[in-house]
Amino acid sequence: MAHYAVRTYGDPVLRQRAAEVEEFDGVLARLVDDMVETMYEAEGAGLAAPQVGVQRRLFVYDVGDGPGVVVNPRIADASGEWRYDEGCLSIPGLRLAIVRPARVVVTGQDADGEPVELEADEFLARVFQHEVDHLDGVLMLERLEDDERKIALKVLRDRAMGLDTTALEARLSGAGSTRVV
Ligand code: ZN
């Protein structure tokens, strides 16, 4: 198996809507295996295909119960509200406090094309929502409130220019050692 390089902020592939998976074949199975390996190597709890440059609607995850995959996922139901510090493998080093629904039901298919329905809350629900966003070309930055998003974007711009962003980062509300997705 081969692992991929994780695409990072600024790569246009992260801003495009991925296409539905239609072929459930050996190529897909291989992609899933390689994505799981890449996720583990990056020490992430989730990884969406666009993050490895593949414009297909699937993601892998492991929040401690072994690896899983959802192909062509859809958030079928969402409820509650939970503020949590998110981190993204594609935006290294930023932790952003983001409010999203606390519980979701995700429907989709497994790697064989069989229908699946998964209920999740708290961290797993957060992973699912973050990864489905990736498939729509949406980064966690877009889930921030305006003021905080401006700071986060300035941190990323300044970093790209090699500037010290320590003081700016201190103004962001996210903190801690959140597992990244
Ligand atoms: Zn991410």
Backbone and ligand atoms as CSV (ligand in chain L), in Angstrom:
chain,resi,resn,atom,element,x,y,z
A,1,MET,N,N,0.837,-1.200,0.000
A,1,MET,CA,C,0.000,0.000,0.000
A,1,MET,C,C,0.871,1.249,0.000
A,2,ALA,N,N,0.348,2.250,-0.595
A,2,ALA,CA,C,1.069,3.528,-0.646
A,2,ALA,C,C,0.264,4.585,0.088
A,3,HIS,N,N,0.959,5.475,0.744
A,3,HIS,CA,C,0.219,6.572,1.356
A,3,HIS,C,C,0.345,7.816,0.491
A,4,TYR,N,N,-0.619,8.699,0.660
A,4,TYR,CA,C,-0.666,9.934,-0.111
A,4,TYR,C,C,-0.073,11.095,0.678
A,5,ALA,N,N,0.264,12.159,-0.033
A,5,ALA,CA,C,0.538,13.438,0.620
A,5,ALA,C,C,-0.803,14.116,0.891
A,6,VAL,N,N,-0.958,14.689,2.079
A,6,VAL,CA,C,-2.196,15.401,2.399
A,6,VAL,C,C,-2.111,16.811,1.817
A,7,ARG,N,N,-3.113,17.169,1.014
A,7,ARG,CA,C,-3.158,18.500,0.396
A,7,ARG,C,C,-3.482,19.546,1.466
A,8,THR,N,N,-2.834,20.691,1.366
A,8,THR,CA,C,-3.029,21.717,2.391
A,8,THR,C,C,-3.612,23.000,1.817
A,9,TYR,N,N,-4.015,23.858,2.737
A,9,TYR,CA,C,-4.675,25.122,2.440
A,9,TYR,C,C,-3.976,25.856,1.295
A,10,GLY,N,N,-4.777,26.300,0.345
A,10,GLY,CA,C,-4.240,26.970,-0.837
A,10,GLY,C,C,-4.303,26.077,-2.070
A,11,ASP,N,N,-4.378,24.761,-1.840
A,11,ASP,CA,C,-4.512,23.818,-2.960
A,11,ASP,C,C,-5.956,23.879,-3.469
A,12,PRO,N,N,-6.151,24.203,-4.757
A,12,PRO,CA,C,-7.522,24.379,-5.260
A,12,PRO,C,C,-8.393,23.135,-5.145
A,13,VAL,N,N,-7.766,21.952,-5.039
A,13,VAL,CA,C,-8.549,20.723,-4.955
A,13,VAL,C,C,-9.440,20.720,-3.698
A,14,LEU,N,N,-9.041,21.488,-2.691
A,14,LEU,CA,C,-9.811,21.535,-1.437
A,14,LEU,C,C,-11.054,22.406,-1.551
A,15,ARG,N,N,-11.178,23.118,-2.677
A,15,ARG,CA,C,-12.283,24.068,-2.842
A,15,ARG,C,C,-13.311,23.599,-3.866
A,16,GLN,N,N,-13.150,22.371,-4.360
A,16,GLN,CA,C,-14.064,21.887,-5.395
A,16,GLN,C,C,-15.022,20.861,-4.828
A,17,ARG,N,N,-16.220,20.804,-5.420
A,17,ARG,CA,C,-17.171,19.780,-5.012
A,17,ARG,C,C,-16.774,18.458,-5.658
A,18,ALA,N,N,-16.661,17.419,-4.828
A,18,ALA,CA,C,-16.254,16.109,-5.344
A,18,ALA,C,C,-17.438,15.409,-6.007
A,19,ALA,N,N,-17.118,14.486,-6.917
A,19,ALA,CA,C,-18.148,13.778,-7.688
A,19,ALA,C,C,-18.589,12.497,-6.977
A,20,GLU,N,N,-19.827,12.110,-7.209
A,20,GLU,CA,C,-20.348,10.856,-6.660
A,20,GLU,C,C,-19.472,9.679,-7.093
A,21,VAL,N,N,-19.345,8.694,-6.205
A,21,VAL,CA,C,-18.684,7.438,-6.554
A,21,VAL,C,C,-19.719,6.538,-7.225
A,22,GLU,N,N,-19.374,6.022,-8.399
A,22,GLU,CA,C,-20.311,5.154,-9.113
A,22,GLU,C,C,-19.800,3.733,-9.277
A,23,GLU,N,N,-18.472,3.566,-9.236
A,23,GLU,CA,C,-17.880,2.235,-9.416
A,23,GLU,C,C,-17.383,1.709,-8.078
A,24,PHE,N,N,-17.949,0.597,-7.625
A,24,PHE,CA,C,-17.507,-0.021,-6.378
A,24,PHE,C,C,-16.645,-1.227,-6.736
A,25,ASP,N,N,-15.390,-0.928,-7.053
A,25,ASP,CA,C,-14.509,-1.957,-7.594
A,25,ASP,C,C,-13.201,-2.011,-6.811
A,26,GLY,N,N,-12.263,-2.741,-7.360
A,26,GLY,CA,C,-10.962,-2.884,-6.702
A,26,GLY,C,C,-10.205,-1.571,-6.599
A,27,VAL,N,N,-10.436,-0.672,-7.546
A,27,VAL,CA,C,-9.770,0.635,-7.511
A,27,VAL,C,C,-10.241,1.412,-6.283
A,28,LEU,N,N,-11.557,1.341,-6.024
A,28,LEU,CA,C,-12.106,2.025,-4.859
A,28,LEU,C,C,-11.562,1.389,-3.570
A,29,ALA,N,N,-11.545,0.053,-3.526
A,29,ALA,CA,C,-11.055,-0.640,-2.319
A,29,ALA,C,C,-9.610,-0.249,-2.032
A,30,ARG,N,N,-8.815,-0.156,-3.070
A,30,ARG,CA,C,-7.417,0.233,-2.921
A,30,ARG,C,C,-7.304,1.676,-2.414
A,31,LEU,N,N,-8.144,2.547,-2.972
A,31,LEU,CA,C,-8.153,3.946,-2.535
A,31,LEU,C,C,-8.488,4.031,-1.048
A,32,VAL,N,N,-9.512,3.263,-0.621
A,32,VAL,CA,C,-9.914,3.280,0.792
A,32,VAL,C,C,-8.743,2.835,1.674
A,33,ASP,N,N,-8.084,1.737,1.296
A,33,ASP,CA,C,-6.942,1.239,2.078
A,33,ASP,C,C,-5.842,2.297,2.177
A,34,ASP,N,N,-5.556,2.930,1.050
A,34,ASP,CA,C,-4.476,3.924,1.039
A,34,ASP,C,C,-4.861,5.169,1.839
A,35,MET,N,N,-6.151,5.532,1.792
A,35,MET,CA,C,-6.593,6.683,2.586
A,35,MET,C,C,-6.505,6.378,4.081
A,36,VAL,N,N,-6.874,5.154,4.475
A,36,VAL,CA,C,-6.778,4.781,5.897
A,36,VAL,C,C,-5.321,4.853,6.348
A,37,GLU,N,N,-4.436,4.320,5.510
A,37,GLU,CA,C,-3.013,4.350,5.874
A,37,GLU,C,C,-2.507,5.790,5.989
A,38,THR,N,N,-2.944,6.634,5.049
A,38,THR,CA,C,-2.533,8.043,5.067
A,38,THR,C,C,-3.060,8.740,6.318
A,39,MET,N,N,-4.316,8.430,6.682
A,39,MET,CA,C,-4.918,9.022,7.893
A,39,MET,C,C,-4.105,8.647,9.131
A,40,TYR,N,N,-3.739,7.367,9.236
A,40,TYR,CA,C,-2.965,6.926,10.403
A,40,TYR,C,C,-1.589,7.579,10.433
A,41,GLU,N,N,-0.968,7.647,9.264
A,41,GLU,CA,C,0.359,8.245,9.214
A,41,GLU,C,C,0.326,9.718,9.618
A,42,ALA,N,N,-0.777,10.405,9.253
A,42,ALA,CA,C,-0.919,11.822,9.594
A,42,ALA,C,C,-1.483,12.008,11.001
A,43,GLU,N,N,-1.797,10.888,11.676
A,43,GLU,CA,C,-2.388,10.916,13.019
A,43,GLU,C,C,-3.694,11.697,13.034
A,44,GLY,N,N,-4.497,11.484,12.006
A,44,GLY,CA,C,-5.808,12.106,11.937
A,44,GLY,C,C,-6.890,11.138,12.375
A,45,ALA,N,N,-8.069,11.696,12.671
A,45,ALA,CA,C,-9.223,10.878,13.042
A,45,ALA,C,C,-10.200,10.758,11.880
A,46,GLY,N,N,-9.906,11.468,10.787
A,46,GLY,CA,C,-10.755,11.412,9.607
A,46,GLY,C,C,-9.984,11.957,8.419
A,47,LEU,N,N,-10.373,11.523,7.228
A,47,LEU,CA,C,-9.709,12.013,6.017
A,47,LEU,C,C,-10.682,11.863,4.852
A,48,ALA,N,N,-10.878,12.965,4.129
A,48,ALA,CA,C,-11.764,12.947,2.967
A,48,ALA,C,C,-10.921,12.854,1.695
A,49,ALA,N,N,-11.485,12.209,0.656
A,49,ALA,CA,C,-10.717,11.959,-0.567
A,49,ALA,C,C,-10.097,13.227,-1.174
A,50,PRO,N,N,-10.813,14.375,-1.198
A,50,PRO,CA,C,-10.176,15.564,-1.780
A,50,PRO,C,C,-8.894,15.968,-1.049
A,51,GLN,N,N,-8.780,15.583,0.233
A,51,GLN,CA,C,-7.564,15.926,0.977
A,51,GLN,C,C,-6.333,15.185,0.449
A,52,VAL,N,N,-6.557,14.125,-0.331
A,52,VAL,CA,C,-5.432,13.454,-0.985
A,52,VAL,C,C,-5.501,13.665,-2.497
A,53,GLY,N,N,-6.283,14.667,-2.917
A,53,GLY,CA,C,-6.312,15.054,-4.318
A,53,GLY,C,C,-7.249,14.234,-5.186
A,54,VAL,N,N,-8.115,13.437,-4.558
A,54,VAL,CA,C,-9.050,12.594,-5.312
A,54,VAL,C,C,-10.454,13.198,-5.195
A,55,GLN,N,N,-11.006,13.614,-6.320
A,55,GLN,CA,C,-12.289,14.319,-6.299
A,55,GLN,C,C,-13.467,13.357,-6.332
A,56,ARG,N,N,-13.556,12.524,-5.309
A,56,ARG,CA,C,-14.652,11.559,-5.183
A,56,ARG,C,C,-15.260,11.688,-3.802
A,57,ARG,N,N,-16.583,11.366,-3.731
A,57,ARG,CA,C,-17.293,11.584,-2.476
A,57,ARG,C,C,-17.148,10.367,-1.546
A,58,LEU,N,N,-16.066,10.359,-0.787
A,58,LEU,CA,C,-15.913,9.367,0.275
A,58,LEU,C,C,-14.953,9.905,1.326
A,59,PHE,N,N,-15.123,9.385,2.541
A,59,PHE,CA,C,-14.155,9.703,3.589
A,59,PHE,C,C,-13.936,8.476,4.455
A,60,VAL,N,N,-12.779,8.444,5.121
A,60,VAL,CA,C,-12.470,7.402,6.096
A,60,VAL,C,C,-12.369,8.061,7.467
A,61,TYR,N,N,-12.491,7.261,8.505
A,61,TYR,CA,C,-12.426,7.809,9.860
A,61,TYR,C,C,-12.029,6.702,10.832
A,62,ASP,N,N,-11.525,7.113,11.963
A,62,ASP,CA,C,-11.271,6.201,13.080
A,62,ASP,C,C,-11.169,7.054,14.335
A,63,VAL,N,N,-12.180,6.967,15.185
A,63,VAL,CA,C,-12.157,7.741,16.425
A,63,VAL,C,C,-11.785,6.840,17.602
A,64,GLY,N,N,-11.179,5.688,17.286
A,64,GLY,CA,C,-10.723,4.801,18.345
A,64,GLY,C,C,-11.384,3.434,18.331
A,65,ASP,N,N,-12.326,3.244,17.395
A,65,ASP,CA,C,-13.039,1.965,17.312
A,65,ASP,C,C,-12.712,1.203,16.037
A,66,GLY,N,N,-11.592,1.547,15.411
A,66,GLY,CA,C,-11.232,0.902,14.154
A,66,GLY,C,C,-11.675,1.736,12.972
A,67,PRO,N,N,-11.083,1.473,11.806
A,67,PRO,CA,C,-11.357,2.310,10.648
A,67,PRO,C,C,-12.737,2.067,10.030
A,68,GLY,N,N,-13.317,3.128,9.508
A,68,GLY,CA,C,-14.584,3.034,8.789
A,68,GLY,C,C,-14.511,3.893,7.548
A,69,VAL,N,N,-15.439,3.631,6.634
A,69,VAL,CA,C,-15.509,4.438,5.413
A,69,VAL,C,C,-16.967,4.708,5.106
A,70,VAL,N,N,-17.263,5.900,4.614
A,70,VAL,CA,C,-18.598,6.184,4.090
A,70,VAL,C,C,-18.422,6.763,2.692
A,71,VAL,N,N,-19.107,6.144,1.738
A,71,VAL,CA,C,-19.055,6.564,0.341
A,71,VAL,C,C,-20.373,7.274,0.015
A,72,ASN,N,N,-20.284,8.334,-0.752
A,72,ASN,CA,C,-21.464,9.136,-1.106
A,72,ASN,C,C,-22.287,9.517,0.129
A,73,PRO,N,N,-21.632,10.062,1.161
A,73,PRO,CA,C,-22.336,10.357,2.409
A,73,PRO,C,C,-23.272,11.554,2.282
A,74,ARG,N,N,-24.307,11.512,3.100
A,74,ARG,CA,C,-25.259,12.618,3.166
A,74,ARG,C,C,-25.665,12.789,4.630
A,75,ILE,N,N,-25.716,14.020,5.103
A,75,ILE,CA,C,-26.218,14.273,6.461
A,75,ILE,C,C,-27.739,14.225,6.360
A,76,ALA,N,N,-28.320,13.124,6.846
A,76,ALA,CA,C,-29.764,12.934,6.697
A,76,ALA,C,C,-30.536,13.621,7.810
A,77,ASP,N,N,-29.883,13.811,8.956
A,77,ASP,CA,C,-30.553,14.466,10.080
A,77,ASP,C,C,-29.482,15.065,10.989
A,78,ALA,N,N,-29.800,16.196,11.593
A,78,ALA,CA,C,-28.863,16.846,12.513
A,78,ALA,C,C,-29.652,17.507,13.625
A,79,SER,N,N,-29.115,17.452,14.850
A,79,SER,CA,C,-29.821,18.080,15.965
A,79,SER,C,C,-28.826,18.526,17.022
A,80,GLY,N,N,-29.315,19.412,17.888
A,80,GLY,CA,C,-28.484,19.911,18.979
A,80,GLY,C,C,-27.431,20.887,18.488
A,81,GLU,N,N,-26.565,21.285,19.407
A,81,GLU,CA,C,-25.545,22.271,19.108
A,81,GLU,C,C,-24.360,21.986,20.014
A,82,TRP,N,N,-23.155,22.042,19.467
A,82,TRP,CA,C,-21.958,21.720,20.253
A,82,TRP,C,C,-20.809,22.564,19.766
A,83,ARG,N,N,-20.170,23.258,20.698
A,83,ARG,CA,C,-18.993,24.062,20.383
A,83,ARG,C,C,-17.770,23.210,20.693
A,84,TYR,N,N,-16.882,23.087,19.711
A,84,TYR,CA,C,-15.747,22.185,19.878
A,84,TYR,C,C,-14.565,22.712,19.078
A,85,ASP,N,N,-13.380,22.537,19.610
A,85,ASP,CA,C,-12.172,23.001,18.919
A,85,ASP,C,C,-11.798,22.017,17.825
A,86,GLU,N,N,-11.944,22.454,16.585
A,86,GLU,CA,C,-11.635,21.584,15.444
A,86,GLU,C,C,-10.235,21.836,14.924
A,87,GLY,N,N,-9.623,20.775,14.441
A,87,GLY,CA,C,-8.369,20.893,13.717
A,87,GLY,C,C,-8.500,20.141,12.408
A,88,CYS,N,N,-7.746,20.570,11.387
A,88,CYS,CA,C,-7.858,19.974,10.053
A,88,CYS,C,C,-6.463,19.617,9.543
A,89,LEU,N,N,-6.321,18.404,9.047
A,89,LEU,CA,C,-5.024,17.973,8.493
A,89,LEU,C,C,-4.576,18.886,7.357
A,90,SER,N,N,-5.537,19.510,6.684
A,90,SER,CA,C,-5.213,20.367,5.547
A,90,SER,C,C,-4.924,21.803,5.962
A,91,ILE,N,N,-5.124,22.115,7.249
A,91,ILE,CA,C,-4.802,23.453,7.770
A,91,ILE,C,C,-3.968,23.241,9.025
A,92,PRO,N,N,-2.732,22.785,8.859
A,92,PRO,CA,C,-1.938,22.356,10.016
A,92,PRO,C,C,-1.765,23.470,11.045
A,93,GLY,N,N,-1.885,23.087,12.296
A,93,GLY,CA,C,-1.539,24.006,13.382
A,93,GLY,C,C,-2.627,24.946,13.837
A,94,LEU,N,N,-3.773,24.973,13.156
A,94,LEU,CA,C,-4.855,25.855,13.612
A,94,LEU,C,C,-5.911,25.047,14.343
A,95,ARG,N,N,-6.325,25.548,15.501
A,95,ARG,CA,C,-7.439,24.956,16.241
A,95,ARG,C,C,-8.518,26.015,16.335
A,96,LEU,N,N,-9.704,25.704,15.839
A,96,LEU,CA,C,-10.751,26.707,15.752
A,96,LEU,C,C,-12.009,26.211,16.448
A,97,ALA,N,N,-12.512,27.019,17.376
A,97,ALA,CA,C,-13.737,26.661,18.085
A,97,ALA,C,C,-14.918,26.892,17.150
A,98,ILE,N,N,-15.636,25.835,16.836
A,98,ILE,CA,C,-16.708,25.910,15.850
A,98,ILE,C,C,-17.967,25.270,16.423
A,99,VAL,N,N,-19.087,25.943,16.212
A,99,VAL,CA,C,-20.378,25.417,16.652
A,99,VAL,C,C,-21.016,24.664,15.494
A,100,ARG,N,N,-21.380,23.426,15.754
A,100,ARG,CA,C,-22.108,22.624,14.762
A,100,ARG,C,C,-23.126,21.788,15.513
A,101,PRO,N,N,-24.054,21.152,14.779
A,101,PRO,CA,C,-24.969,20.214,15.447
A,101,PRO,C,C,-24.196,19.147,16.233
A,102,ALA,N,N,-24.765,18.748,17.371
A,102,ALA,CA,C,-24.101,17.775,18.247
A,102,ALA,C,C,-24.303,16.347,17.769
A,103,ARG,N,N,-25.432,16.114,17.089
A,103,ARG,CA,C,-25.755,14.749,16.664
A,103,ARG,C,C,-26.147,14.763,15.186
A,104,VAL,N,N,-25.714,13.738,14.488
A,104,VAL,CA,C,-26.114,13.619,13.083
A,104,VAL,C,C,-26.440,12.168,12.742
A,105,VAL,N,N,-27.233,12.024,11.713
A,105,VAL,CA,C,-27.425,10.725,11.067
A,105,VAL,C,C,-26.847,10.865,9.664
A,106,VAL,N,N,-25.908,9.985,9.334
A,106,VAL,CA,C,-25.278,10.009,8.014
A,106,VAL,C,C,-25.713,8.767,7.243
A,107,THR,N,N,-26.174,8.985,6.032
A,107,THR,CA,C,-26.486,7.855,5.159
A,107,THR,C,C,-25.511,7.857,3.996
A,108,GLY,N,N,-25.326,6.704,3.421
A,108,GLY,CA,C,-24.409,6.587,2.291
A,108,GLY,C,C,-24.233,5.123,1.950
A,109,GLN,N,N,-23.030,4.780,1.494
A,109,GLN,CA,C,-22.750,3.404,1.104
A,109,GLN,C,C,-21.409,2.978,1.697
A,110,ASP,N,N,-21.241,1.658,1.822
A,110,ASP,CA,C,-19.923,1.160,2.213
A,110,ASP,C,C,-19.087,0.937,0.946
A,111,ALA,N,N,-17.884,0.372,1.126
A,111,ALA,CA,C,-16.970,0.240,-0.010
A,111,ALA,C,C,-17.462,-0.779,-1.042
A,112,ASP,N,N,-18.483,-1.590,-0.645
A,112,ASP,CA,C,-19.069,-2.549,-1.593
A,112,ASP,C,C,-20.329,-1.996,-2.254
A,113,GLY,N,N,-20.701,-0.779,-1.874
A,113,GLY,CA,C,-21.894,-0.183,-2.460
A,113,GLY,C,C,-23.177,-0.476,-1.695
A,114,GLU,N,N,-23.038,-1.167,-0.549
A,114,GLU,CA,C,-24.237,-1.474,0.255
A,114,GLU,C,C,-24.635,-0.237,1.058
A,115,PRO,N,N,-25.943,0.008,1.186
A,115,PRO,CA,C,-26.372,1.192,1.933
A,115,PRO,C,C,-26.004,1.108,3.417
A,116,VAL,N,N,-25.613,2.232,3.984
A,116,VAL,CA,C,-25.322,2.306,5.417
A,116,VAL,C,C,-26.039,3.526,6.002
A,117,GLU,N,N,-26.359,3.413,7.278
A,117,GLU,CA,C,-26.907,4.553,8.021
A,117,GLU,C,C,-26.221,4.567,9.376
A,118,LEU,N,N,-25.593,5.681,9.715
A,118,LEU,CA,C,-24.800,5.772,10.940
A,118,LEU,C,C,-25.305,6.931,11.785
A,119,GLU,N,N,-25.535,6.657,13.060
A,119,GLU,CA,C,-25.870,7.723,14.001
A,119,GLU,C,C,-24.619,8.058,14.788
A,120,ALA,N,N,-24.384,9.339,14.992
A,120,ALA,CA,C,-23.174,9.739,15.715
A,120,ALA,C,C,-23.461,10.950,16.573
A,121,ASP,N,N,-22.745,11.037,17.694
A,121,ASP,CA,C,-22.808,12.275,18.464
A,121,ASP,C,C,-21.395,12.716,18.834
A,122,GLU,N,N,-21.316,13.909,19.393
A,122,GLU,CA,C,-20.062,14.508,19.833
A,122,GLU,C,C,-18.939,14.355,18.803
A,123,PHE,N,N,-17.797,13.772,19.213
A,123,PHE,CA,C,-16.625,13.851,18.316
A,123,PHE,C,C,-16.858,13.157,16.977
A,124,LEU,N,N,-17.484,11.978,17.006
A,124,LEU,CA,C,-17.722,11.279,15.741
A,124,LEU,C,C,-18.656,12.092,14.839
A,125,ALA,N,N,-19.677,12.702,15.451
A,125,ALA,CA,C,-20.583,13.558,14.668
A,125,ALA,C,C,-19.819,14.731,14.066
A,126,ARG,N,N,-18.853,15.240,14.823
A,126,ARG,CA,C,-18.041,16.354,14.345
A,126,ARG,C,C,-17.173,15.930,13.161
A,127,VAL,N,N,-16.582,14.743,13.285
A,127,VAL,CA,C,-15.756,14.217,12.188
A,127,VAL,C,C,-16.607,14.076,10.924
A,128,PHE,N,N,-17.775,13.474,11.059
A,128,PHE,CA,C,-18.642,13.258,9.894
A,128,PHE,C,C,-18.966,14.585,9.197
A,129,GLN,N,N,-19.328,15.595,9.992
A,129,GLN,CA,C,-19.722,16.874,9.396
A,129,GLN,C,C,-18.529,17.558,8.724
A,130,HIS,N,N,-17.375,17.487,9.377
A,130,HIS,CA,C,-16.159,18.101,8.825
A,130,HIS,C,C,-15.789,17.435,7.493
A,131,GLU,N,N,-15.910,16.103,7.448
A,131,GLU,CA,C,-15.514,15.392,6.224
A,131,GLU,C,C,-16.519,15.625,5.087
A,132,VAL,N,N,-17.806,15.645,5.409
A,132,VAL,CA,C,-18.799,15.924,4.359
A,132,VAL,C,C,-18.566,17.328,3.805
A,133,ASP,N,N,-18.198,18.269,4.666
A,133,ASP,CA,C,-17.847,19.611,4.182
A,133,ASP,C,C,-16.702,19.545,3.171
A,134,HIS,N,N,-15.675,18.748,3.482
A,134,HIS,CA,C,-14.546,18.621,2.546
A,134,HIS,C,C,-15.033,18.176,1.169
A,135,LEU,N,N,-16.029,17.275,1.144
A,135,LEU,CA,C,-16.516,16.762,-0.144
A,135,LEU,C,C,-17.259,17.842,-0.929
A,136,ASP,N,N,-17.712,18.873,-0.209
A,136,ASP,CA,C,-18.391,19.991,-0.859
A,136,ASP,C,C,-17.444,21.163,-1.112
A,137,GLY,N,N,-16.159,20.964,-0.831
A,137,GLY,CA,C,-15.190,22.044,-1.044
A,137,GLY,C,C,-15.228,23.098,0.047
A,138,VAL,N,N,-15.763,22.727,1.212
A,138,VAL,CA,C,-15.918,23.681,2.324
A,138,VAL,C,C,-14.887,23.358,3.407
A,139,LEU,N,N,-14.129,24.374,3.822
A,139,LEU,CA,C,-13.157,24.200,4.904
A,139,LEU,C,C,-13.730,24.750,6.201
A,140,MET,N,N,-13.166,24.293,7.323
A,140,MET,CA,C,-13.711,24.689,8.622
A,140,MET,C,C,-13.685,26.200,8.828
A,141,LEU,N,N,-12.801,26.891,8.101
A,141,LEU,CA,C,-12.742,28.356,8.185
A,141,LEU,C,C,-14.095,28.982,7.882
A,142,GLU,N,N,-14.818,28.348,6.954
A,142,GLU,CA,C,-16.103,28.916,6.537
A,142,GLU,C,C,-17.193,28.706,7.564
A,143,ARG,N,N,-16.930,27.903,8.579
A,143,ARG,CA,C,-17.895,27.673,9.655
A,143,ARG,C,C,-17.678,28.615,10.831
A,144,LEU,N,N,-16.656,29.481,10.704
A,144,LEU,CA,C,-16.370,30.441,11.772
A,144,LEU,C,C,-17.256,31.661,11.641
A,145,GLU,N,N,-17.437,32.361,12.765
A,145,GLU,CA,C,-18.099,33.651,12.681
A,145,GLU,C,C,-17.138,34.647,12.031
A,146,ASP,N,N,-17.715,35.731,11.467
A,146,ASP,CA,C,-16.939,36.639,10.604
A,146,ASP,C,C,-15.647,37.153,11.241
A,147,ASP,N,N,-15.745,37.641,12.492
A,147,ASP,CA,C,-14.568,38.255,13.126
A,147,ASP,C,C,-13.444,37.236,13.249
A,148,GLU,N,N,-13.819,36.040,13.695
A,148,GLU,CA,C,-12.816,35.007,13.918
A,148,GLU,C,C,-12.235,34.517,12.585
A,149,ARG,N,N,-13.095,34.460,11.567
A,149,ARG,CA,C,-12.610,34.018,10.258
A,149,ARG,C,C,-11.563,34.985,9.708
A,150,LYS,N,N,-11.798,36.280,9.928
A,150,LYS,CA,C,-10.824,37.272,9.453
A,150,LYS,C,C,-9.463,37.052,10.101
A,151,ILE,N,N,-9.474,36.776,11.402
A,151,ILE,CA,C,-8.197,36.540,12.103
A,151,ILE,C,C,-7.536,35.277,11.566
A,152,ALA,N,N,-8.329,34.208,11.430
A,152,ALA,CA,C,-7.767,32.931,10.968
A,152,ALA,C,C,-7.170,33.080,9.566
A,153,LEU,N,N,-7.866,33.810,8.690
A,153,LEU,CA,C,-7.346,34.003,7.330
A,153,LEU,C,C,-6.069,34.830,7.344
A,154,LYS,N,N,-6.000,35.801,8.255
A,154,LYS,CA,C,-4.775,36.608,8.356
A,154,LYS,C,C,-3.617,35.753,8.871
A,155,VAL,N,N,-3.896,34.861,9.828
A,155,VAL,CA,C,-2.855,33.944,10.312
A,155,VAL,C,C,-2.293,33.149,9.124
A,156,LEU,N,N,-3.195,32.629,8.287
A,156,LEU,CA,C,-2.754,31.799,7.161
A,156,LEU,C,C,-1.978,32.620,6.126
A,157,ARG,N,N,-2.443,33.849,5.889
A,157,ARG,CA,C,-1.728,34.723,4.938
A,157,ARG,C,C,-0.338,35.068,5.461
A,158,ASP,N,N,-0.296,35.447,6.761
A,158,ASP,CA,C,0.987,35.840,7.351
A,158,ASP,C,C,1.960,34.664,7.379
A,159,ARG,N,N,1.416,33.485,7.711
A,159,ARG,CA,C,2.275,32.292,7.724
A,159,ARG,C,C,2.890,32.042,6.360
A,160,ALA,N,N,2.047,32.225,5.309
A,160,ALA,CA,C,2.520,31.978,3.946
A,160,ALA,C,C,3.659,32.928,3.593
A,161,MET,N,N,3.684,34.086,4.262
A,161,MET,CA,C,4.762,35.064,4.009
A,161,MET,C,C,5.907,34.887,4.990
A,162,GLY,N,N,5.792,33.888,5.848
A,162,GLY,CA,C,6.876,33.607,6.776
A,162,GLY,C,C,6.907,34.495,8.008
A,163,LEU,N,N,5.767,35.159,8.293
A,163,LEU,CA,C,5.716,36.058,9.449
A,163,LEU,C,C,5.368,35.295,10.727
A,164,ASP,N,N,5.719,35.857,11.857
A,164,ASP,CA,C,5.392,35.274,13.156
A,164,ASP,C,C,3.913,35.562,13.459
A,165,THR,N,N,3.140,34.518,13.702
A,165,THR,CA,C,1.701,34.703,13.909
A,165,THR,C,C,1.277,34.370,15.335
A,166,THR,N,N,2.238,34.282,16.244
A,166,THR,CA,C,1.938,33.875,17.619
A,166,THR,C,C,0.875,34.774,18.268
A,167,ALA,N,N,1.052,36.104,18.125
A,167,ALA,CA,C,0.137,37.038,18.775
A,167,ALA,C,C,-1.261,36.945,18.166
A,168,LEU,N,N,-1.314,36.835,16.841
A,168,LEU,CA,C,-2.608,36.699,16.164
A,168,LEU,C,C,-3.313,35.418,16.593
A,169,GLU,N,N,-2.554,34.329,16.648
A,169,GLU,CA,C,-3.146,33.031,16.992
A,169,GLU,C,C,-3.734,33.048,18.393
A,170,ALA,N,N,-3.145,33.855,19.273
A,170,ALA,CA,C,-3.646,33.949,20.647
A,170,ALA,C,C,-5.043,34.561,20.685
A,171,ARG,N,N,-5.431,35.251,19.601
A,171,ARG,CA,C,-6.765,35.868,19.547
A,171,ARG,C,C,-7.833,34.890,19.050
A,172,LEU,N,N,-7.401,33.744,18.575
A,172,LEU,CA,C,-8.376,32.739,18.142
A,172,LEU,C,C,-8.888,31.969,19.347
A,173,SER,N,N,-10.154,31.562,19.295
A,173,SER,CA,C,-10.762,30.958,20.487
A,173,SER,C,C,-10.413,29.486,20.647
A,174,GLY,N,N,-10.019,28.822,19.564
A,174,GLY,CA,C,-9.719,27.395,19.656
A,174,GLY,C,C,-8.396,27.155,20.363
A,175,ALA,N,N,-8.278,26.025,21.023
A,175,ALA,CA,C,-7.058,25.728,21.760
A,175,ALA,C,C,-6.948,24.230,21.958
A,176,GLY,N,N,-5.846,23.814,22.525
A,176,GLY,CA,C,-5.732,22.428,22.952
A,176,GLY,C,C,-5.231,21.504,21.883
A,177,SER,N,N,-5.312,20.231,22.181
A,177,SER,CA,C,-4.681,19.218,21.343
A,177,SER,C,C,-5.744,18.361,20.658
A,178,THR,N,N,-6.729,19.047,20.087
A,178,THR,CA,C,-7.794,18.368,19.356
A,178,THR,C,C,-7.245,17.416,18.302
A,179,ARG,N,N,-7.862,16.259,18.154
A,179,ARG,CA,C,-7.473,15.378,17.049
A,179,ARG,C,C,-7.942,15.977,15.738
A,180,VAL,N,N,-7.093,15.882,14.739
A,180,VAL,CA,C,-7.369,16.569,13.476
A,180,VAL,C,C,-8.049,15.657,12.464
A,181,VAL,N,N,-8.817,16.272,11.571
A,181,VAL,CA,C,-9.653,15.498,10.643
A,181,VAL,C,C,-9.643,16.071,9.237
L,1,ZN,ZN,ZN,-10.152,18.697,7.451
